[in-house]
């Protein structure tokens, strides 16, 4: 299965847009590499892509992700229901995300998953920096990298990191967590749900915007991403293809992608 579509623009540039199968119809391009026909050195300009999730569907063992509005209230499950409700109220009414961040360190798996899910949904809004400043990134990374955490916890944490990494400052901070790359690659390969694999691939896609992260991601994630392109659902395949497109901005990584046999 090819993951690239080639065309020529009116200005005489060759454009390579990474996509996967039916996902070629996706509105957002993965990584556009423009090669000038008039440039003797044939230097390429790449535009990396990134975005947050649009997942409003129920998945896994947890409820539909809440949409944080002035009128919305979140009904949490687990033994820490009251703490979660108070933390949600603090985020909604006072823009205070510290209580939700604190709950990411709870021993209650349901509590952690719900707190991560709430932060993931808030991070889809304009609260990314507020959430990062409240201290969310270290515990979210710890949840993803600790295999002892439940599948729901890790998937929601990966989704939250995916959304936070849309912001350049958050992305730079998350990119310093080297152990996270391997954990996300493992989620792409072995995630318990299609959404878990999608969120992990989406997080790697956003981190692939960082030049310093591309080689590190390629070292552990090329085969899982290629496999997701082939056997994932539509959203997962799209994120994997877009991630490969971002990684291909690096010539060395692009050559490695070309050697993956089933692409």
Secondary structure per residue as TSV (DSSP state, phi and psi in degrees):
chain	resnum	aa	ss	phi	psi
A	1	X	-	360.0	122.1
A	2	X	-	-77.0	150.7
A	3	X	-	-121.0	19.9
A	4	X	E	-134.9	149.7
A	5	X	E	-127.9	125.4
A	6	X	E	-109.9	140.4
A	7	X	E	-152.6	170.8
A	8	X	E	-122.3	133.6
A	9	X	-	-84.2	171.0
A	10	X	T	-66.6	-20.7
A	11	X	T	-89.9	4.3
A	12	X	S	85.2	21.7
A	13	X	E	-102.2	140.9
A	14	X	E	-85.4	130.4
A	15	X	E	-119.9	127.4
A	16	X	E	-114.4	116.3
A	17	X	E	-113.0	118.3
A	18	X	E	-75.7	133.5
A	19	X	-	-156.7	-179.2
A	20	X	-	-139.8	112.7
A	21	X	G	53.6	-125.9
A	22	X	G	-64.0	-20.6
A	23	X	G	-70.9	-3.1
A	24	X	G	-61.3	-18.1
A	25	X	G	-84.9	-2.3
A	26	X	-	-58.5	143.3
A	27	X	S	-68.7	-38.0
A	28	X	S	-94.1	126.2
A	29	X	-	-72.2	156.5
A	30	X	S	-82.1	-68.0
A	31	X	E	-147.3	114.9
A	32	X	E	-95.4	121.3
A	33	X	E	-109.9	113.1
A	34	X	E	-102.9	127.1
A	35	X	E	-118.1	116.7
A	36	X	E	-74.3	132.5
A	37	X	T	-75.7	-17.7
A	38	X	T	-96.1	-3.0
A	39	X	-	-91.4	115.8
A	40	X	T	-59.6	-33.4
A	41	X	T	-85.0	-6.9
A	42	X	-	52.5	46.2
A	43	X	-	-77.6	143.0
A	44	X	E	-104.9	142.9
A	45	X	E	-114.0	126.8
A	46	X	E	-116.4	140.2
A	47	X	E	-115.0	100.4
A	48	X	E	-70.7	151.6
A	49	X	-	-116.9	152.3
A	50	X	-	-159.9	150.8
A	51	X	-	-163.9	174.0
A	52	X	-	-99.2	-179.0
A	53	X	-	-85.2	162.5
A	54	X	-	-125.4	32.7
A	55	X	-	-81.9	108.5
A	56	X	-	-115.7	15.1
A	57	X	S	-96.8	149.2
A	58	X	-	-72.6	137.3
A	59	X	-	-154.6	161.1
A	60	X	T	65.3	-150.0
A	61	X	T	-98.1	9.1
A	62	X	S	-119.7	169.7
A	63	X	-	-77.4	174.6
A	64	X	-	-59.0	132.0
A	65	X	-	-56.1	133.7
A	66	X	-	-73.9	146.7
A	67	X	-	-97.5	113.1
A	68	X	-	-77.7	99.5
A	69	X	-	-123.0	173.5
A	70	X	T	-62.4	-28.9
A	71	X	T	-98.4	-8.8
A	72	X	-	-82.9	142.0
A	73	X	-	-126.7	143.3
A	74	X	-	-103.6	126.7
A	75	X	-	-94.5	109.4
A	76	X	-	-95.0	159.1
A	77	X	-	-113.1	165.3
A	78	X	S	102.3	175.6
A	79	X	T	-70.0	-23.7
A	80	X	T	-98.7	34.8
A	81	X	H	-58.7	-42.0
A	82	X	H	-68.2	-40.6
A	83	X	H	-61.8	-41.2
A	84	X	H	-65.0	-39.7
A	85	X	H	-66.5	-42.2
A	86	X	H	-64.8	-39.6
A	87	X	H	-64.6	-38.9
A	88	X	H	-64.9	-41.3
A	89	X	H	-62.8	-39.8
A	90	X	H	-63.8	-38.4
A	91	X	H	-69.3	-43.1
A	92	X	H	-73.3	-44.0
A	93	X	H	-90.5	-29.5
A	94	X	H	-122.6	7.2
A	95	X	-	54.3	33.4
A	96	X	-	-108.8	108.3
A	97	X	-	-99.5	-0.1
A	98	X	H	-60.8	-41.8
A	99	X	H	-61.3	-41.0
A	100	X	H	-65.2	-39.6
A	101	X	H	-63.4	-38.2
A	102	X	H	-63.5	-35.3
A	103	X	H	-71.4	-14.6
A	104	X	T	-64.4	-18.5
A	105	X	T	-97.3	8.8
A	106	X	-	-67.3	154.8
A	107	X	S	-83.7	-9.1
A	108	X	-	-85.2	112.3
A	109	X	H	-60.2	-42.5
A	110	X	H	-63.8	-39.3
A	111	X	H	-63.2	-45.8
A	112	X	H	-62.5	-45.7
A	113	X	H	-61.9	-41.6
A	114	X	H	-69.1	-40.4
A	115	X	H	-64.0	-43.4
A	116	X	H	-64.9	-37.6
A	117	X	H	-66.0	-42.7
A	118	X	H	-61.9	-43.9
A	119	X	H	-65.9	-36.3
A	120	X	H	-60.2	-42.3
A	121	X	H	-70.6	-40.1
A	122	X	H	-62.7	-35.5
A	123	X	H	-69.8	-15.8
A	124	X	T	-72.2	-18.7
A	125	X	T	-89.2	-149.0
A	126	X	T	-101.6	32.0
A	127	X	-	-108.2	14.5
A	128	X	H	-58.5	-49.8
A	129	X	H	-67.2	-37.6
A	130	X	H	-61.1	-41.5
A	131	X	H	-66.9	-43.3
A	132	X	H	-64.1	-41.7
A	133	X	H	-67.1	-23.7
A	134	X	T	-77.8	-4.9
A	135	X	T	96.6	26.4
A	136	X	H	-78.0	-29.9
A	137	X	H	-65.2	-47.6
A	138	X	H	-59.0	-47.4
A	139	X	H	-68.7	-32.2
A	140	X	H	-63.7	-44.4
A	141	X	H	-63.1	-38.8
A	142	X	H	-64.7	-38.3
A	143	X	H	-62.6	-45.2
A	144	X	H	-67.4	-38.5
A	145	X	H	-81.7	-17.5
A	146	X	-	-90.9	109.7
A	147	X	T	-67.8	-15.1
A	148	X	T	-73.4	-15.2
A	149	X	S	-72.8	153.5
A	150	X	-	-66.4	159.4
A	151	X	H	-61.8	-38.8
A	152	X	H	-65.0	-41.1
A	153	X	H	-61.1	-47.7
A	154	X	H	-67.3	-37.9
A	155	X	H	-66.8	-44.5
A	156	X	H	-66.9	-38.4
A	157	X	H	-64.9	-41.1
A	158	X	H	-62.8	-39.9
A	159	X	H	-63.7	-39.1
A	160	X	H	-66.9	-43.3
A	161	X	H	-62.9	-36.6
A	162	X	H	-58.3	-47.4
A	163	X	H	-69.5	-41.4
A	164	X	H	-62.7	-36.2
A	165	X	T	-72.9	-2.0
A	166	X	T	-66.3	-33.5
A	167	X	S	-78.0	133.0
A	168	X	H	-60.9	-38.6
A	169	X	H	-71.2	-40.2
A	170	X	H	-66.2	-39.6
A	171	X	H	-61.4	-42.0
A	172	X	H	-63.6	-38.6
A	173	X	H	-68.9	-44.7
A	174	X	H	-65.7	-34.6
A	175	X	T	-64.1	-16.5
A	176	X	T	-79.7	-11.4
A	177	X	-	-86.3	87.9
A	178	X	H	-65.7	-34.6
A	179	X	H	-66.6	-22.2
A	180	X	H	-64.9	-35.1
A	181	X	H	-58.9	-48.2
A	182	X	H	-64.3	-40.6
A	183	X	H	-63.7	-41.0
A	184	X	H	-66.1	-39.1
A	185	X	H	-62.1	-39.2
A	186	X	H	-66.4	-36.0
A	187	X	H	-67.8	-37.2
A	188	X	H	-60.1	-40.5
A	189	X	H	-78.7	-38.0
A	190	X	H	-130.0	20.3
A	191	X	-	-57.3	142.8
A	192	X	S	-71.2	-23.1
A	193	X	S	-132.9	157.9
A	194	X	H	-56.6	-37.0
A	195	X	H	-66.5	-35.6
A	196	X	H	-62.5	-43.8
A	197	X	H	-66.0	-39.5
A	198	X	H	-62.8	-47.1
A	199	X	H	-62.4	-40.9
A	200	X	H	-65.2	-43.1
A	201	X	H	-65.4	-37.5
A	202	X	H	-64.7	-38.7
A	203	X	H	-65.3	-42.4
A	204	X	H	-65.5	-36.8
A	205	X	H	-57.8	-49.3
A	206	X	H	-65.6	-40.6
A	207	X	H	-67.6	-25.5
A	208	X	T	-66.5	-9.9
A	209	X	T	-67.7	-26.9
A	210	X	S	-79.3	118.1
A	211	X	H	-55.8	-38.6
A	212	X	H	-68.7	-18.7
A	213	X	H	-93.1	-14.8
A	214	X	H	-65.2	-45.9
A	215	X	H	-65.4	-38.4
A	216	X	H	-64.6	-41.8
A	217	X	H	-66.7	-44.2
A	218	X	H	-61.9	-32.7
A	219	X	H	-63.6	-27.4
A	220	X	H	-122.7	-14.1
A	221	X	H	-116.8	-5.8
A	222	X	H	-61.4	-48.4
A	223	X	H	-66.2	-45.5
A	224	X	H	-60.1	-39.2
A	225	X	H	-66.3	-42.6
A	226	X	H	-62.4	-40.9
A	227	X	H	-63.7	-38.4
A	228	X	H	-67.2	-36.2
A	229	X	H	-58.3	-36.7
A	230	X	H	-83.5	-38.6
A	231	X	H	-123.1	5.6
A	232	X	S	-82.8	175.3
A	233	X	-	-77.7	179.1
A	234	X	H	-59.4	-45.2
A	235	X	H	-67.9	-41.3
A	236	X	H	-65.4	-42.8
A	237	X	H	-62.4	-40.1
A	238	X	H	-63.5	-45.8
A	239	X	H	-65.1	-39.1
A	240	X	H	-64.2	-44.0
A	241	X	H	-65.5	-40.8
A	242	X	H	-65.3	-37.0
A	243	X	H	-63.4	-46.0
A	244	X	H	-60.1	-36.2
A	245	X	H	-63.3	-42.8
A	246	X	H	-65.3	-41.5
A	247	X	H	-64.0	-32.7
A	248	X	T	-71.2	-4.5
A	249	X	T	-62.4	-28.2
A	250	X	S	-86.0	124.0
A	251	X	H	-58.0	-42.3
A	252	X	H	-64.7	-43.3
A	253	X	H	-67.8	-37.8
A	254	X	H	-58.5	-41.0
A	255	X	H	-65.0	-37.1
A	256	X	H	-67.1	-38.9
A	257	X	H	-61.3	-39.5
A	258	X	H	-64.8	-19.6
A	259	X	T	-92.1	-2.7
A	260	X	-	-71.0	115.9
A	261	X	T	-62.0	-38.0
A	262	X	T	-88.2	7.1
A	263	X	-	-94.2	360.0
